[in-house]
Amino acid sequence: NSMNVAQGTPKPMIQGVDWVIEQNGNAMSPLYQHVDVNHIGATGHSQGAGAASSTASDPRITTVAPIEGARIVPGSHGPALLLCGGMDTTIPCASAMSSLGSAQFPAMFASNLAATHTNWISPTSGPGMAFASATTAWFRVFLMGDVSLKSWFYGPSCKMCTDTATWSVMQKMLD
């Protein structure tokens, strides 16, 4: 119910988390007992990325994967996947890249070299498929404990690290 999901007290994205958790406990809700309230992730694009980034300081949020607007805010805990578009002139990658330096937890900066601010939105091909795949893999690893996908992010030979035609990657504490 907000045009700006990154601003307000409480922030609308946090209100959304509150609502989902409430629905998990409501026997009349389709979400009843279907939400793992101990493993919550946040993602969003542009302004939504700012909102997802701001949720990283909420103790209920396990991990974030903001897209094109990623940053580390005070009180953040990780891990965090900071995604940007290498051809984005609306929100250049410099902010997300510099945020990696302030992370005191596992984090990855990943620039999708072919992505503009909006050309990635179709998740079925090109930059969209790359963003959707990376975000899904990240959440499966950090929310579901899917060890089969850790190779996407860990070590110098990680899948995203070696796919230099698609990604430019920097890692922190992902050894």
Backbone as a chain_set.jsonl record, in Angstrom:
{"seq": "NSMNVAQGTPKPMIQGVDWVIEQNGNAMSPLYQHVDVNHIGATGHSQGAGAASSTASDPRITTVAPIEGARIVPGSHGPALLLCGGMDTTIPCASAMSSLGSAQFPAMFASNLAATHTNWISPTSGPGMAFASATTAWFRVFLMGDVSLKSWFYGPSCKMCTDTATWSVMQKMLD", "coords": {"N": [[0.814, -1.2, 0.0], [2.012, 1.202, -0.629], [3.668, 3.798, -2.383], [6.326, 4.167, -2.182], [8.404, 1.958, -1.198], [10.638, 1.989, 0.378], [10.568, 3.915, 2.309], [9.204, 5.323, 5.317], [7.593, 4.781, 8.509], [6.497, 2.2, 10.3], [8.712, 0.785, 7.806], [7.293, 0.032, 4.623], [8.086, -2.468, 3.42], [8.894, -3.947, 5.609], [6.477, -3.985, 6.952], [5.179, -5.676, 5.209], [6.575, -8.064, 5.691], [5.798, -8.45, 8.357], [3.053, -8.888, 7.914], [3.056, -11.282, 6.349], [4.145, -13.062, 8.205], [2.148, -12.94, 10.171], [0.031, -14.033, 8.668], [0.975, -16.614, 8.371], [0.44, -17.637, 10.851], [-2.306, -17.617, 10.93], [-5.082, -19.525, 10.815], [-7.028, -19.313, 8.865], [-5.826, -18.405, 6.608], [-4.351, -18.834, 3.333], [-1.619, -19.04, 3.545], [-1.14, -20.269, 5.907], [0.892, -21.873, 8.154], [2.805, -22.347, 6.171], [5.042, -20.878, 5.834], [8.441, -20.427, 6.414], [9.392, -18.941, 9.037], [11.816, -18.5, 10.183], [13.672, -18.204, 8.245], [13.928, -15.828, 6.226], [13.973, -13.945, 3.279], [14.814, -10.999, 1.38], [14.151, -9.188, -1.542], [14.274, -6.932, -4.323], [13.743, -4.49, -6.916], [15.426, -1.579, -8.035], [13.936, 1.096, -6.545], [12.746, -0.745, -4.906], [14.944, -2.32, -4.397], [16.376, -0.663, -2.719], [14.613, -0.747, -0.583], [14.717, -3.493, 0.048], [17.405, -3.639, 0.762], [17.336, -2.041, 3.059], [15.945, -3.662, 4.801], [17.775, -5.429, 5.735], [18.755, -4.883, 8.219], [16.88, -5.739, 9.959], [16.254, -8.145, 12.4], [14.837, -10.443, 11.708], [15.254, -10.949, 9.064], [17.022, -13.023, 6.987], [18.699, -12.993, 4.715], [19.562, -10.858, 1.928], [18.9, -9.823, -1.462], [19.23, -7.44, -3.266], [18.397, -5.726, -6.32], [19.815, -3.642, -8.628], [20.17, -1.073, -7.147], [21.267, -1.673, -4.856], [22.635, -1.651, -1.57], [24.586, -1.378, 1.459], [23.326, -0.96, 4.606], [23.453, 0.774, 7.82], [23.66, -1.439, 10.574], [23.124, -3.697, 9.143], [23.056, -7.187, 8.524], [24.293, -10.197, 7.225], [23.997, -12.914, 4.926], [24.602, -11.082, 1.798], [23.603, -10.482, -1.535], [24.57, -8.402, -3.889], [23.287, -6.996, -6.541], [23.635, -5.625, -9.808], [23.198, -3.716, -12.872], [25.387, -3.697, -15.507], [25.138, -1.905, -17.598], [23.474, -0.021, -16.681], [22.306, 3.169, -16.504], [20.702, 4.615, -14.891], [20.857, 3.846, -12.17], [23.899, 3.5, -11.502], [26.452, 0.934, -11.165], [28.405, 1.609, -9.29], [27.681, 2.357, -6.64], [26.628, -0.006, -5.482], [28.912, -1.586, -5.722], [30.763, -0.196, -4.102], [29.499, -0.528, -1.679], [30.013, -3.142, -1.009], [32.48, -3.096, 0.27], [31.89, -2.166, 2.842], [30.545, -4.222, 4.016], [30.31, -6.465, 6.661], [30.096, -9.166, 6.673], [29.353, -12.256, 4.901], [29.266, -11.537, 1.47], [28.4, -10.712, -1.915], [29.166, -8.89, -4.761], [27.711, -8.421, -7.858], [27.791, -7.651, -11.151], [25.697, -7.62, -13.822], [26.672, -7.724, -16.938], [25.331, -7.065, -19.344], [22.982, -5.848, -18.63], [20.6, -3.249, -18.495], [18.815, -0.683, -16.725], [16.237, -1.662, -16.871], [16.031, -3.707, -18.817], [16.302, -6.315, -18.045], [14.027, -7.334, -16.963], [12.288, -9.26, -18.089], [12.154, -12.489, -17.176], [12.81, -14.739, -18.684], [14.86, -14.885, -20.536], [18.187, -13.808, -21.571], [19.597, -11.005, -19.755], [17.577, -10.986, -17.8], [17.005, -13.687, -17.215], [19.478, -14.397, -16.141], [19.615, -12.753, -13.807], [17.327, -13.72, -12.439], [17.987, -16.428, -12.11], [20.359, -16.268, -10.551], [19.427, -14.949, -8.223], [17.485, -16.757, -7.323], [19.095, -19.049, -6.867], [20.772, -17.992, -4.852], [18.922, -17.514, -2.738], [18.03, -20.137, -2.357], [20.373, -21.344, -1.391], [20.95, -19.795, 0.965], [18.552, -19.598, 2.368], [17.334, -22.064, 2.294], [19.296, -23.896, 2.682], [20.483, -25.291, 0.561], [22.971, -27.041, -0.454], [23.895, -27.91, -2.895], [23.966, -25.791, -4.621], [25.877, -24.028, -3.712], [28.238, -23.738, -5.084], [27.8, -21.777, -6.945], [28.497, -19.397, -5.783], [30.685, -19.508, -4.003], [34.214, -19.315, -3.442], [37.063, -18.81, -5.686], [36.562, -20.01, -8.117], [33.863, -19.982, -8.5], [30.599, -20.409, -9.983], [29.327, -18.018, -10.936], [31.517, -16.331, -10.813], [33.244, -17.302, -12.746], [31.833, -17.043, -15.071], [32.447, -14.911, -17.029], [31.483, -13.693, -19.286], [28.948, -12.944, -18.716], [28.862, -11.915, -16.086], [30.459, -9.596, -13.808], [32.247, -9.994, -10.991], [32.685, -9.591, -7.461], [33.783, -10.79, -4.349], [33.207, -11.242, -0.815], [34.208, -12.709, 2.094], [33.335, -15.205, 1.184], [34.61, -17.755, 0.976]], "CA": [[0.0, 0.0, 0.0], [2.901, 2.348, -0.62], [4.351, 4.11, -3.631], [7.753, 4.171, -1.902], [8.552, 0.862, -0.244], [11.858, 2.158, 1.17], [10.411, 4.987, 3.282], [8.062, 5.24, 6.211], [7.829, 4.189, 9.821], [7.548, 1.279, 9.838], [8.891, 0.7, 6.362], [6.307, -0.867, 4.024], [8.559, -3.839, 3.195], [8.849, -4.602, 6.923], [5.056, -4.262, 7.187], [4.89, -6.87, 4.422], [7.113, -9.211, 6.446], [4.882, -8.635, 9.493], [1.799, -9.452, 7.413], [3.274, -12.676, 5.961], [4.303, -13.839, 9.449], [0.794, -13.041, 10.751], [-0.736, -14.988, 7.861], [1.482, -17.946, 8.675], [-0.207, -18.077, 12.087], [-3.759, -17.481, 10.803], [-5.636, -20.76, 10.259], [-7.906, -18.992, 7.734], [-5.009, -17.905, 5.505], [-3.695, -19.834, 2.484], [-0.217, -19.148, 3.957], [-1.094, -20.889, 7.239], [1.955, -22.849, 8.408], [3.571, -22.602, 4.95], [6.159, -19.94, 5.788], [9.541, -20.669, 7.353], [9.625, -17.606, 9.603], [13.206, -18.413, 10.621], [14.508, -18.024, 7.055], [13.225, -14.853, 5.395], [14.822, -13.175, 2.395], [14.215, -9.812, 0.767], [14.685, -8.746, -2.82], [13.491, -5.91, -4.999], [14.453, -3.795, -7.988], [15.47, -0.122, -8.016], [13.458, 1.553, -5.242], [12.553, -1.974, -4.14], [16.267, -2.758, -3.948], [16.649, 0.147, -1.534], [13.78, -1.288, 0.488], [15.286, -4.793, 0.439], [18.651, -3.338, 1.48], [17.024, -1.511, 4.388], [15.442, -4.729, 5.675], [18.9, -6.24, 6.21], [19.011, -4.602, 9.629], [15.82, -6.393, 10.738], [16.785, -9.455, 12.815], [14.081, -11.557, 11.109], [15.691, -11.136, 7.685], [18.205, -13.877, 6.921], [19.553, -12.596, 3.606], [18.97, -9.951, 0.95], [19.44, -9.836, -2.826], [18.689, -6.278, -3.963], [18.759, -5.636, -7.732], [19.923, -2.291, -9.171], [19.867, -0.127, -6.08], [21.794, -2.377, -3.69], [23.559, -0.962, -0.667], [24.688, -1.885, 2.826], [22.863, 0.086, 5.531], [23.882, 0.512, 9.199], [22.959, -2.516, 11.261], [22.917, -4.847, 8.257], [23.731, -8.463, 8.736], [24.237, -10.844, 5.912], [24.723, -12.562, 3.723], [23.941, -10.201, 0.833], [23.957, -10.55, -2.942], [24.371, -7.041, -4.375], [23.191, -7.132, -7.988], [23.442, -4.394, -10.58], [23.306, -3.837, -14.318], [26.589, -3.046, -16.004], [24.774, -0.856, -18.547], [22.44, 0.782, -16.022], [22.682, 4.571, -16.339], [19.793, 5.187, -13.894], [21.533, 3.594, -10.896], [25.139, 2.809, -11.865], [26.952, -0.104, -10.256], [29.407, 2.109, -8.348], [27.159, 2.346, -5.273], [26.595, -1.397, -5.013], [30.292, -2.047, -5.613], [31.386, 0.398, -2.915], [28.846, -1.091, -0.495], [30.657, -4.413, -0.66], [33.566, -2.813, 1.205], [31.406, -1.956, 4.21], [29.917, -5.446, 4.526], [31.06, -7.208, 7.68], [29.474, -10.486, 6.6], [29.488, -12.756, 3.535], [28.564, -10.738, 0.476], [28.882, -10.766, -3.283], [28.759, -7.87, -5.722], [27.676, -9.029, -9.184], [27.289, -6.789, -12.205], [25.287, -8.301, -15.049], [27.3, -6.827, -17.902], [24.424, -6.666, -20.425], [21.717, -5.337, -18.091], [20.297, -1.845, -18.255], [17.976, -0.597, -15.525], [14.978, -2.4, -17.011], [15.963, -4.742, -19.857], [16.415, -7.636, -17.423], [12.774, -7.663, -16.281], [11.75, -10.526, -18.597], [13.027, -13.506, -16.567], [12.92, -15.955, -19.484], [16.035, -14.9, -21.403], [19.172, -12.744, -21.413], [19.896, -10.524, -18.405], [16.509, -11.368, -16.869], [17.226, -15.066, -16.784], [20.669, -14.418, -15.29], [19.237, -12.214, -12.495], [16.379, -14.639, -11.795], [18.717, -17.643, -11.71], [21.273, -15.954, -9.45], [18.639, -14.656, -7.024], [16.889, -18.024, -6.863], [20.168, -19.879, -6.3], [21.192, -17.359, -3.591], [17.917, -17.794, -1.718], [18.033, -21.582, -2.061], [21.54, -21.619, -0.553], [20.946, -19.132, 2.27], [17.285, -19.769, 3.078], [16.921, -23.461, 2.315], [20.447, -24.765, 2.941], [20.734, -26.114, -0.618], [24.426, -27.065, -0.655], [24.221, -28.21, -4.294], [24.112, -24.538, -5.357], [26.924, -23.185, -3.127], [29.293, -23.509, -6.081], [27.494, -20.561, -7.694], [28.932, -18.203, -5.063], [31.859, -19.677, -3.136], [35.54, -19.556, -3.981], [37.45, -18.087, -6.907], [36.049, -20.682, -9.32], [32.405, -20.069, -8.416], [29.931, -20.359, -11.287], [29.156, -16.635, -11.371], [32.853, -15.741, -10.951], [33.891, -17.774, -13.971], [31.002, -16.675, -16.218], [32.857, -13.524, -17.27], [30.713, -13.135, -20.394], [27.692, -12.445, -18.153], [29.016, -11.258, -14.787], [31.684, -9.11, -13.188], [31.939, -10.376, -9.614], [33.619, -9.415, -6.346], [33.275, -11.523, -3.188], [33.753, -10.953, 0.503], [33.931, -13.778, 3.059], [32.709, -16.347, 0.522], [35.738, -18.643, 0.656]], "C": [[0.854, 1.258, 0.0], [3.51, 2.549, -1.998], [5.868, 4.095, -3.432], [8.025, 3.161, -0.795], [9.792, 0.977, 0.628], [11.704, 3.204, 2.264], [9.163, 4.774, 4.121], [8.462, 4.622, 7.527], [6.54, 3.521, 10.276], [7.604, 1.248, 8.311], [7.884, -0.303, 5.778], [6.808, -2.288, 3.783], [8.569, -4.618, 4.507], [7.399, -4.895, 7.298], [4.628, -5.502, 6.409], [5.387, -8.13, 5.11], [6.2, -9.504, 7.633], [3.61, -9.338, 9.043], [1.964, -10.931, 7.053], [3.412, -13.552, 7.209], [2.946, -13.998, 10.135], [-0.043, -14.068, 9.998], [-0.292, -16.422, 8.103], [0.825, -18.521, 9.931], [-1.725, -18.033, 12.05], [-4.325, -18.708, 10.094], [-6.543, -20.512, 9.052], [-7.12, -18.556, 6.485], [-4.457, -19.041, 4.645], [-2.212, -20.015, 2.827], [-0.043, -19.886, 5.28], [-0.089, -22.035, 7.285], [2.726, -23.262, 7.151], [4.808, -21.718, 4.843], [7.194, -20.337, 6.833], [9.953, -19.305, 7.907], [11.037, -17.434, 10.145], [14.178, -18.211, 9.468], [13.761, -17.132, 6.071], [14.242, -14.069, 4.581], [14.072, -11.988, 1.835], [14.93, -9.503, -0.535], [13.764, -7.678, -3.385], [14.371, -5.237, -6.023], [14.341, -2.29, -7.798], [15.057, 0.391, -6.636], [13.214, 0.348, -4.327], [13.863, -2.561, -3.649], [16.69, -1.974, -2.717], [15.861, -0.356, -0.342], [14.334, -2.626, 0.981], [16.574, -4.578, 1.228], [18.354, -2.876, 2.901], [16.487, -2.58, 5.331], [16.57, -5.55, 6.282], [19.266, -5.955, 7.662], [17.942, -5.201, 10.54], [16.292, -7.797, 11.113], [16.043, -10.651, 12.217], [14.526, -11.869, 9.69], [17.009, -11.899, 7.681], [19.201, -13.386, 5.885], [18.804, -11.638, 2.68], [19.654, -10.125, -0.401], [18.825, -8.67, -3.595], [19.253, -6.162, -5.385], [18.691, -4.176, -8.183], [19.409, -1.233, -8.195], [20.386, -0.682, -4.765], [22.727, -1.5, -2.879], [23.573, -1.675, 0.677], [24.296, -0.73, 3.738], [23.354, -0.241, 6.944], [23.012, -0.56, 9.856], [22.701, -3.739, 10.406], [23.656, -6.063, 8.772], [23.518, -9.244, 7.443], [23.792, -12.265, 5.993], [23.905, -11.689, 2.771], [24.502, -10.434, -0.563], [23.575, -9.202, -3.538], [24.434, -7.05, -5.896], [22.994, -5.78, -8.668], [23.573, -4.709, -12.063], [24.491, -3.054, -14.821], [26.325, -1.928, -16.99], [23.684, 0.053, -17.982], [22.948, 2.212, -15.838], [21.768, 5.278, -15.333], [20.394, 5.059, -12.503], [22.802, 2.804, -11.221], [25.629, 1.87, -10.763], [27.893, 0.41, -9.172], [28.929, 2.046, -6.902], [27.137, 0.93, -4.698], [28.01, -1.931, -4.816], [30.953, -1.485, -4.365], [30.764, -0.13, -1.631], [29.493, -2.397, -0.051], [31.753, -4.193, 0.374], [33.115, -2.635, 2.636], [30.734, -3.186, 4.8], [30.842, -6.142, 5.516], [30.515, -8.63, 7.786], [29.656, -10.991, 5.17], [28.639, -11.944, 2.558], [29.21, -10.927, -0.885], [28.301, -9.584, -4.044], [28.794, -8.54, -7.082], [27.016, -8.073, -10.165], [26.961, -7.646, -13.417], [25.658, -7.361, -16.195], [26.345, -6.3, -18.967], [23.158, -5.977, -19.931], [21.688, -3.82, -17.992], [19.413, -1.818, -17.001], [16.718, -1.459, -15.643], [14.993, -3.54, -18.014], [16.023, -6.16, -19.3], [15.064, -8.148, -16.924], [12.115, -8.929, -16.822], [12.652, -11.653, -18.108], [13.254, -14.747, -17.422], [14.124, -15.999, -20.404], [16.977, -13.764, -21.023], [19.427, -12.331, -19.979], [18.842, -10.934, -17.377], [16.687, -12.772, -16.34], [18.429, -15.147, -15.851], [20.357, -13.883, -13.891], [18.328, -13.185, -11.745], [17.096, -15.896, -11.297], [19.625, -17.378, -10.515], [20.515, -15.705, -8.152], [18.026, -15.922, -6.454], [17.946, -18.911, -6.227], [20.608, -19.328, -4.948], [20.201, -17.687, -2.466], [17.853, -19.283, -1.387], [19.214, -21.942, -1.152], [21.326, -21.072, 0.858], [19.627, -19.217, 3.03], [16.905, -21.233, 3.241], [18.071, -24.431, 2.589], [20.785, -25.684, 1.783], [22.23, -26.079, -0.957], [24.805, -27.344, -2.106], [24.437, -26.941, -5.111], [25.181, -23.608, -4.774], [28.015, -22.85, -4.134], [29.011, -22.297, -6.967], [28.216, -19.36, -7.099], [30.265, -18.32, -4.341], [33.134, -19.929, -3.922], [35.798, -18.838, -5.29], [36.925, -18.745, -8.186], [34.532, -20.852, -9.258], [31.792, -19.869, -9.804], [29.777, -18.924, -11.789], [30.512, -15.965, -11.611], [33.495, -16.104, -12.284], [33.075, -17.477, -15.226], [31.245, -15.206, -16.549], [32.181, -12.903, -18.495], [29.418, -12.49, -19.874], [27.916, -11.547, -16.952], [30.412, -10.686, -14.566], [31.423, -9.217, -11.691], [33.078, -10.007, -8.656], [32.979, -10.098, -5.14], [33.921, -11.03, -1.9], [33.264, -12.042, 1.45], [33.144, -14.941, 2.463], [33.803, -17.298, 0.036], [35.284, -20.088, 0.567]], "O": [[0.458, 2.275, 0.571], [3.829, 1.585, -2.693], [6.617, 4.019, -4.406], [7.895, 3.467, 0.391], [9.991, 0.158, 1.525], [12.613, 3.373, 3.077], [8.201, 4.135, 3.694], [9.528, 4.019, 7.652], [5.578, 4.214, 10.607], [6.656, 1.638, 7.629], [7.648, -1.359, 6.365], [6.033, -3.235, 3.926], [8.285, -5.816, 4.519], [7.112, -5.934, 7.893], [3.812, -6.288, 6.889], [4.699, -9.15, 5.114], [5.863, -10.659, 7.892], [3.14, -10.267, 9.699], [1.114, -11.75, 7.405], [2.863, -14.653, 7.264], [2.628, -15.08, 10.629], [-0.742, -14.876, 10.609], [-1.106, -17.344, 8.045], [0.673, -19.735, 10.061], [-2.374, -18.376, 13.039], [-4.076, -18.909, 8.905], [-6.795, -21.441, 8.285], [-7.709, -18.364, 5.421], [-4.128, -20.105, 5.171], [-1.609, -21.02, 2.45], [1.084, -20.105, 5.723], [-0.205, -23.023, 6.559], [3.237, -24.379, 7.068], [5.544, -21.803, 3.86], [6.859, -20.556, 7.997], [10.768, -18.604, 7.307], [11.417, -16.328, 10.529], [15.38, -18.062, 9.69], [13.05, -17.619, 5.191], [15.243, -13.587, 5.112], [12.841, -11.971, 1.817], [16.157, -9.551, -0.615], [12.614, -7.546, -2.966], [15.592, -5.389, -6.007], [13.278, -1.784, -7.439], [15.759, 0.144, -5.655], [13.449, 0.419, -3.121], [13.902, -3.223, -2.611], [17.282, -2.525, -1.789], [16.37, -0.391, 0.778], [14.412, -2.864, 2.186], [16.812, -5.246, 2.235], [19.041, -3.274, 3.842], [16.569, -2.418, 6.548], [16.35, -6.289, 7.242], [20.016, -6.719, 8.269], [18.083, -5.172, 11.763], [16.69, -8.565, 10.237], [16.572, -11.763, 12.22], [14.212, -12.936, 9.163], [17.989, -11.474, 8.294], [20.406, -13.362, 6.138], [17.574, -11.613, 2.654], [20.818, -10.518, -0.482], [17.992, -8.879, -4.477], [20.423, -6.457, -5.627], [17.632, -3.552, -8.125], [18.371, -0.604, -8.401], [19.998, -0.224, -3.69], [23.503, -0.714, -3.423], [22.686, -2.471, 0.986], [24.87, 0.355, 3.651], [23.642, -1.4, 7.242], [21.791, -0.573, 9.703], [22.123, -4.717, 10.881], [24.729, -5.969, 9.368], [22.616, -8.929, 6.667], [23.279, -12.736, 7.008], [22.688, -11.568, 2.909], [25.712, -10.566, -0.751], [22.391, -8.894, -3.677], [25.52, -7.106, -6.473], [22.281, -4.912, -8.166], [23.993, -5.797, -12.458], [24.584, -1.85, -14.579], [27.192, -1.082, -17.206], [23.049, 0.804, -18.722], [23.908, 2.441, -15.102], [22.033, 6.421, -14.96], [20.44, 6.028, -11.746], [22.781, 1.573, -11.215], [25.264, 2.004, -9.595], [28.152, -0.312, -8.209], [29.716, 1.709, -6.017], [27.572, 0.7, -3.569], [28.275, -2.648, -3.851], [31.631, -2.215, -3.642], [31.431, -0.175, -0.597], [29.515, -2.718, 1.137], [31.934, -5.022, 1.266], [33.875, -2.922, 3.56], [30.385, -3.185, 5.981], [32.016, -6.375, 5.228], [30.484, -9.214, 8.869], [30.076, -10.223, 4.304], [27.455, -11.698, 2.792], [30.392, -11.252, -0.998], [27.102, -9.313, -3.98], [29.794, -9.165, -7.435], [25.842, -7.731, -10.029], [27.833, -8.314, -13.973], [25.021, -6.326, -16.388], [26.534, -5.184, -19.452], [22.334, -5.56, -20.745], [22.615, -3.192, -17.48], [19.286, -2.825, -16.305], [16.191, -1.932, -14.636], [14.025, -4.298, -18.06], [15.809, -7.116, -20.045], [14.973, -9.299, -16.498], [11.432, -9.618, -16.064], [13.79, -11.772, -18.562], [13.834, -15.72, -16.941], [14.397, -17.039, -21.002], [16.616, -12.873, -20.255], [19.472, -13.173, -19.083], [19.169, -11.198, -16.22], [16.535, -13.015, -15.143], [18.399, -15.891, -14.871], [20.776, -14.474, -12.896], [18.532, -13.443, -10.559], [16.836, -16.367, -10.19], [19.661, -18.168, -9.572], [20.916, -16.194, -7.096], [18.044, -16.137, -5.242], [17.717, -19.47, -5.154], [20.8, -20.09, -4.0], [20.603, -18.088, -1.374], [17.639, -19.642, -0.229], [19.066, -22.758, -0.242], [21.499, -21.797, 1.838], [19.592, -18.933, 4.227], [16.236, -21.605, 4.205], [17.857, -25.637, 2.714], [21.327, -26.767, 2.004], [22.689, -25.185, -1.667], [25.928, -27.044, -2.511], [25.031, -27.001, -6.188], [25.376, -22.507, -5.289], [28.644, -21.795, -4.045], [29.908, -21.836, -7.673], [28.521, -18.406, -7.814], [30.914, -17.304, -4.093], [33.142, -20.647, -4.921], [34.877, -18.323, -5.925], [36.853, -18.094, -9.229], [33.979, -21.755, -9.886], [32.39, -19.242, -10.678], [30.069, -18.645, -12.952], [30.642, -15.129, -12.504], [34.21, -15.295, -12.875], [33.578, -17.644, -16.337], [30.365, -14.364, -16.372], [32.302, -11.698, -18.713], [28.862, -11.599, -20.517], [27.241, -10.529, -16.804], [31.406, -11.214, -15.064], [30.488, -8.604, -11.176], [34.258, -10.097, -8.996], [31.77, -9.994, -4.934], [35.022, -10.481, -1.9], [32.062, -12.267, 1.59], [32.369, -15.589, 3.165], [33.905, -17.601, -1.153], [36.096, -20.975, 0.307]]}, "num_chains": 1, "name": "protein.A"}
